[in-house]
């Protein structure tokens, strides 16, 4: 009796056709597990049980794949801020929700923060931030510049928080142990305190209009 030969992985017909959304979702799972640097089109094809060449009908290369994954994750950002609340509370809520998203996908976000085209004009976070700054009284011609500085500050804090640098820097001399010598502080609460310290400084800068002297807004 002949034994049926098993088709090589990735050559059998899939039960469902490949889609960009499905490809991006599978890529995100691989990134969450191993990081951006370990993602390859061949590994992705294996995870999807598809022929590697079939992926290129949907995404031309890894760079386009990563842009698609980042856009998919960015679209998950959904914050409904109440317009009757003070702008300081609204901007704090935006930052908190974006921080939560970054911690859900830290490996992807660490990579994405380093890409100059990470923020796009149609991104929900960018649109919401621009709306809050307008409500705060920032002149319309200056909203994008102020928003850019805020994004750079928040993203920088989040990168340092995710990779552990912020926690390490906070223990450098002349730091003293608040919980007693030799007794480590609560790392989680420490990260929270430092994040809100940075966030409060950003909000205060906007409130006091201290960003303007450091930016060339006029020729």
Secondary structure, DSSP 8 states (H G I E B T S, - for coil): --------TTTS--SS---HHHHHHHHHHHHHHH-GGG--HHHHHHHHTS-HHHHTTT-SSHHHHHHHHHHHHHTT------TTS-HHHHHHHHHHHHHHHHHHTHHHHHHHHT-TTSS-TT-HHHHHHHHHHHHTT--GGGHHHHHHHHHHHHHHHHHHHHTSHHHHHTTSTT---TT-TT----HHHHHHHHHHHHHHHHHHHHHHT-SGGGS----
